[in-house]
Amino acid sequence: MLIIGICGGTGSGKTTVVNKILDILPANHVAILSQDSYYKDNSHISIEERKNINFDHPNSIEFDLLLNQINELKNGNNIEMPVYSYITCTRSSETIQIQSKEVILIEGILLFSDERIRNICNVKVFVDAPPDERLLRVIKRDIIERGRNVQQTLDRYIDTVKPMHEQFIEPTKRFADLIVPLGGENTVAINILASTIRQKLGLSKE
């Protein structure tokens, strides 16, 4: 099994990179895990308190569960991946079944902040993008997907996203085996990564 961690700041293009890799590789060989699914459940606190959660701090992630489920996949077992809602800041009672595959792609902003996750990844990729581009993507995403307005997104960026990126995300770039500038627009880097995966799996290029 090949486990690939894809890290990078909020809005850097990680999901785009993952999707473009999936476009290149046979779908039956790849399973996807998203760090966002492993945010801690906050149903035990009030709605007002949930508004103050710092989603860009490692303490917001249930890394123990993520690590346990990665190991289950390594052992050939299927898992029930949690479903998390950014709107309610809680986990759903529903889950998504993920089958064990030859390649596991794990993506998230804080992946490499946990040493255990870093160590279990055979290949570590850091998706890089300029801060202004990341901010624009975050504004669009937060308005469309997370029910925030522009001012709320900007306040959150200044208060938590930017300082947490500088403290917990940017420093983990040094752990990367491959740095992908320009995110999903960097087709050369994406093709190199896909070719590496194909080679390790013994797949011929179609």
Sine and cosine of phi, psi and omega as CSV:
sin_phi,cos_phi,sin_psi,cos_psi,sin_omega,cos_omega
0.00,0.00,0.61,-0.80,0.02,-1.00
-0.91,-0.42,0.86,-0.51,-0.01,-1.00
-0.94,-0.34,0.85,-0.53,-0.06,-1.00
-0.88,-0.48,0.85,-0.53,0.07,-1.00
-0.99,-0.13,0.76,-0.65,0.02,-1.00
-0.86,-0.51,0.93,-0.36,-0.09,-1.00
-0.89,-0.45,0.16,-0.99,0.02,-1.00
0.45,-0.89,0.28,-0.96,-0.06,-1.00
-0.91,0.41,0.28,-0.96,0.08,-1.00
-0.84,0.54,0.80,-0.59,0.01,-1.00
0.99,0.17,0.24,0.97,-0.04,-1.00
-0.98,0.18,-0.33,0.94,0.00,-1.00
0.94,-0.33,0.34,0.94,-0.03,-1.00
-0.86,0.52,-0.74,0.67,-0.04,-1.00
-0.90,0.45,-0.61,0.79,0.04,-1.00
-0.89,0.46,-0.67,0.74,0.04,-1.00
-0.87,0.49,-0.72,0.69,0.01,-1.00
-0.86,0.51,-0.73,0.69,-0.03,-1.00
-0.90,0.44,-0.60,0.80,0.01,-1.00
-0.95,0.31,-0.54,0.84,0.11,-0.99
-0.91,0.42,-0.65,0.76,0.02,-1.00
-0.90,0.43,-0.53,0.85,0.04,-1.00
-0.92,0.39,-0.45,0.90,-0.06,-1.00
-1.00,-0.01,-0.59,0.80,-0.08,-1.00
-1.00,-0.09,0.45,-0.89,0.09,-1.00
-0.89,0.45,0.79,-0.61,-0.10,-0.99
-0.87,0.49,-0.50,0.86,-0.06,-1.00
-0.96,0.29,-0.07,1.00,0.01,-1.00
-0.98,-0.20,-0.14,0.99,-0.21,-0.98
-0.81,-0.59,0.71,-0.71,0.15,-0.99
-0.88,-0.47,0.55,-0.83,-0.07,-1.00
-0.89,-0.46,0.76,-0.65,0.16,-0.99
-0.87,-0.49,0.69,-0.73,0.04,-1.00
-0.92,-0.39,0.78,-0.62,0.05,-1.00
-0.82,0.57,-0.54,0.84,-0.04,-1.00
-0.86,0.51,-0.44,0.90,0.01,-1.00
-0.95,0.32,-0.27,0.96,-0.12,-0.99
-0.96,-0.29,0.27,0.96,0.16,-0.99
-0.88,0.48,0.60,-0.80,-0.04,-1.00
-0.90,0.43,0.59,-0.81,0.04,-1.00
-0.94,0.33,0.73,-0.69,-0.04,-1.00
-0.87,-0.49,0.44,0.90,-0.04,-1.00
-0.93,0.37,-0.25,0.97,-0.04,-1.00
-0.99,0.10,-0.13,0.99,0.01,-1.00
-0.91,-0.42,0.26,-0.97,-0.09,-1.00
-0.95,0.31,0.30,-0.95,0.02,-1.00
-0.87,0.49,-0.62,0.79,0.02,-1.00
-0.90,0.44,-0.65,0.76,0.01,-1.00
-0.92,0.39,-0.55,0.83,-0.02,-1.00
-0.91,0.42,-0.46,0.89,-0.01,-1.00
-0.91,0.41,-0.33,0.94,-0.04,-1.00
-0.99,-0.16,0.12,0.99,-0.01,-1.00
-0.92,0.38,0.72,-0.70,0.05,-1.00
-1.00,-0.07,0.99,-0.12,-0.05,-1.00
-0.97,0.24,-0.08,1.00,-0.02,-1.00
-0.97,-0.23,0.19,0.98,0.05,-1.00
-0.97,-0.26,0.65,-0.76,-0.02,-1.00
-0.83,0.56,-0.45,0.89,-0.02,-1.00
-0.92,0.39,-0.23,0.97,0.00,-1.00
-0.99,0.15,-0.17,0.98,-0.08,-1.00
-0.97,-0.25,0.67,-0.74,0.09,-1.00
-1.00,0.02,0.98,0.22,-0.06,-1.00
-0.90,0.43,-0.50,0.86,0.02,-1.00
-0.87,0.49,-0.69,0.72,0.01,-1.00
-0.92,0.40,-0.68,0.73,0.02,-1.00
-0.86,0.51,-0.74,0.68,-0.01,-1.00
-0.89,0.46,-0.68,0.74,0.01,-1.00
-0.87,0.49,-0.66,0.75,-0.04,-1.00
-0.96,0.28,-0.54,0.84,0.11,-0.99
-0.88,0.48,-0.69,0.72,0.00,-1.00
-0.91,0.42,-0.58,0.81,0.07,-1.00
-0.88,0.48,-0.70,0.72,0.03,-1.00
-0.90,0.44,-0.64,0.77,0.04,-1.00
-0.87,0.50,-0.55,0.83,-0.02,-1.00
-1.00,0.10,0.10,1.00,0.06,-1.00
1.00,0.05,0.18,0.98,-0.02,-1.00
-0.99,-0.14,0.51,-0.86,0.12,-0.99
-0.98,0.20,0.38,-0.93,0.02,-1.00
-0.78,-0.63,0.26,-0.97,0.12,-0.99
-0.94,-0.35,0.99,-0.14,-0.03,-1.00
-0.97,0.26,0.71,-0.70,0.00,-1.00
-0.89,0.46,0.36,-0.93,0.11,-0.99
-0.88,-0.47,0.84,-0.54,-0.07,-1.00
-0.90,-0.43,0.63,-0.78,0.01,-1.00
-0.94,-0.34,0.85,-0.53,0.08,-1.00
-0.96,0.29,-0.37,0.93,-0.02,-1.00
-0.95,0.32,-0.71,0.70,-0.03,-1.00
-0.99,-0.17,-0.21,0.98,-0.04,-1.00
0.88,0.48,0.56,0.83,0.01,-1.00
-0.71,-0.71,0.28,-0.96,0.10,-0.99
-1.00,0.03,0.58,-0.81,0.07,-1.00
-0.98,0.20,0.38,-0.92,0.10,-0.99
-0.96,0.29,-0.30,0.95,0.03,-1.00
-0.99,0.10,0.38,-0.93,0.06,-1.00
-0.71,-0.70,0.19,-0.98,0.05,-1.00
-0.90,-0.44,0.84,-0.55,0.02,-1.00
-0.97,0.23,0.79,-0.61,0.04,-1.00
-0.91,-0.41,0.82,-0.57,0.01,-1.00
-1.00,0.03,0.55,-0.84,0.05,-1.00
-0.92,0.39,0.78,-0.62,-0.01,-1.00
-0.76,-0.65,0.10,-1.00,-0.02,-1.00
-0.94,0.35,-0.48,0.88,0.02,-1.00
-0.83,-0.56,0.77,-0.64,0.11,-0.99
-0.91,-0.41,0.88,-0.48,0.08,-1.00
-0.98,-0.20,0.83,-0.56,0.02,-1.00
-0.88,-0.48,0.81,-0.58,-0.01,-1.00
-0.80,-0.61,0.58,-0.81,0.03,-1.00
0.13,-0.99,0.38,-0.93,-0.09,-1.00
-0.95,0.32,-0.47,0.88,-0.13,-0.99
-0.93,-0.38,0.21,0.98,-0.09,-1.00
-0.78,0.62,-0.74,0.67,-0.14,-0.99
-0.99,0.12,0.01,1.00,0.08,-1.00
-0.97,0.23,-0.28,0.96,0.03,-1.00
-0.97,-0.23,0.89,-0.45,-0.09,-1.00
-0.87,0.50,-0.59,0.81,-0.02,-1.00
-0.90,0.43,-0.64,0.77,0.03,-1.00
-0.93,0.37,-0.67,0.74,0.05,-1.00
-0.83,0.55,-0.71,0.71,-0.09,-1.00
-0.93,0.36,-0.45,0.89,-0.05,-1.00
-0.99,0.10,-0.24,0.97,0.01,-1.00
-0.99,0.12,0.79,-0.61,0.07,-1.00
-0.96,0.27,-0.54,0.84,0.03,-1.00
-0.73,-0.69,0.76,-0.65,0.00,-1.00
-0.90,-0.43,0.83,-0.55,-0.06,-1.00
-0.88,-0.47,0.74,-0.67,0.07,-1.00
-0.91,-0.41,0.87,-0.49,0.00,-1.00
-1.00,-0.03,0.86,-0.51,-0.12,-0.99
-0.93,-0.36,0.54,-0.84,0.05,-1.00
-0.35,-0.94,0.51,-0.86,0.02,-1.00
-0.86,0.50,0.55,-0.84,-0.03,-1.00
-0.83,0.56,-0.63,0.78,-0.04,-1.00
-0.92,0.38,-0.60,0.80,0.05,-1.00
-0.93,0.38,-0.65,0.76,0.02,-1.00
-0.90,0.45,-0.66,0.75,0.00,-1.00
-0.89,0.46,-0.69,0.72,0.01,-1.00
-0.87,0.49,-0.68,0.74,0.02,-1.00
-0.91,0.41,-0.63,0.78,0.00,-1.00
-0.90,0.44,-0.67,0.74,0.02,-1.00
-0.86,0.50,-0.75,0.67,0.00,-1.00
-0.88,0.48,-0.71,0.71,-0.04,-1.00
-0.91,0.41,-0.70,0.71,-0.06,-1.00
-0.91,0.42,-0.58,0.82,0.01,-1.00
-0.94,0.34,-0.70,0.72,-0.09,-1.00
-0.98,0.22,-0.68,0.73,-0.18,-0.98
-0.97,-0.22,-0.41,0.91,-0.19,-0.98
-0.85,-0.53,0.18,0.98,0.14,-0.99
0.93,0.37,0.39,0.92,0.02,-1.00
-0.97,-0.23,0.44,-0.90,0.12,-0.99
-1.00,-0.09,0.06,-1.00,-0.08,-1.00
-0.87,0.49,-0.71,0.71,-0.04,-1.00
-0.90,0.44,-0.65,0.76,0.04,-1.00
-0.88,0.47,-0.65,0.76,0.00,-1.00
-0.92,0.39,-0.67,0.74,0.01,-1.00
-0.91,0.42,-0.67,0.74,0.03,-1.00
-0.88,0.48,-0.70,0.72,0.01,-1.00
-0.90,0.43,-0.62,0.79,0.01,-1.00
-0.88,0.48,-0.71,0.70,-0.03,-1.00
-0.94,0.34,-0.66,0.75,-0.10,-1.00
-0.97,0.23,-0.62,0.79,-0.11,-0.99
-0.78,-0.63,-0.74,0.67,-0.13,-0.99
-0.86,0.51,-0.79,0.61,-0.05,-1.00
-0.90,0.43,-0.79,0.61,0.00,-1.00
-0.90,0.45,-0.59,0.81,0.01,-1.00
-0.94,0.35,-0.59,0.81,0.06,-1.00
-0.87,0.49,-0.71,0.70,-0.03,-1.00
-0.93,0.38,-0.52,0.85,-0.06,-1.00
-1.00,0.05,-0.66,0.75,-0.17,-0.98
-0.90,-0.43,-0.38,0.92,-0.12,-0.99
-0.97,-0.23,-0.83,0.56,-0.02,-1.00
-0.82,0.58,-0.67,0.75,0.00,-1.00
-0.89,0.46,-0.39,0.92,-0.03,-1.00
-0.98,0.19,-0.07,1.00,0.07,-1.00
-0.85,0.52,-0.50,0.86,-0.04,-1.00
-0.92,0.39,-0.29,0.96,0.01,-1.00
-1.00,0.07,-0.16,0.99,-0.13,-0.99
-0.96,0.28,0.62,-0.79,0.15,-0.99
-0.99,0.12,-0.47,0.88,-0.01,-1.00
-0.61,-0.79,0.78,-0.63,0.08,-1.00
-0.96,-0.29,0.79,-0.62,-0.05,-1.00
-0.94,-0.34,0.99,-0.12,0.08,-1.00
-0.94,0.34,0.46,-0.89,0.08,-1.00
0.93,0.37,0.22,0.97,0.11,-0.99
0.82,0.57,-0.75,-0.66,-0.08,-1.00
-0.93,0.38,-0.18,0.98,0.02,-1.00
-0.99,0.15,-0.23,0.97,-0.06,-1.00
-1.00,0.04,0.99,0.17,-0.07,-1.00
-0.92,0.39,-0.49,0.87,0.01,-1.00
-0.89,0.45,-0.77,0.63,-0.01,-1.00
-0.89,0.45,-0.64,0.77,0.01,-1.00
-0.90,0.45,-0.67,0.74,0.03,-1.00
-0.91,0.42,-0.61,0.79,0.04,-1.00
-0.89,0.45,-0.70,0.72,0.00,-1.00
-0.90,0.44,-0.70,0.71,0.01,-1.00
-0.89,0.46,-0.63,0.78,0.02,-1.00
-0.91,0.42,-0.62,0.79,0.04,-1.00
-0.89,0.46,-0.67,0.74,0.02,-1.00
-0.90,0.44,-0.71,0.70,0.01,-1.00
-0.86,0.52,-0.68,0.74,-0.02,-1.00
-0.89,0.45,-0.70,0.71,-0.02,-1.00
-0.92,0.40,-0.47,0.88,-0.01,-1.00
-1.00,-0.03,-0.12,0.99,-0.03,-1.00
0.95,0.30,0.52,0.86,0.00,-1.00
-0.99,-0.12,0.70,-0.71,0.07,-1.00
-0.99,0.14,0.47,-0.88,0.02,-1.00
-0.96,0.28,0.77,-0.64,-0.04,-1.00
-0.99,0.16,0.00,0.00,0.00,0.00
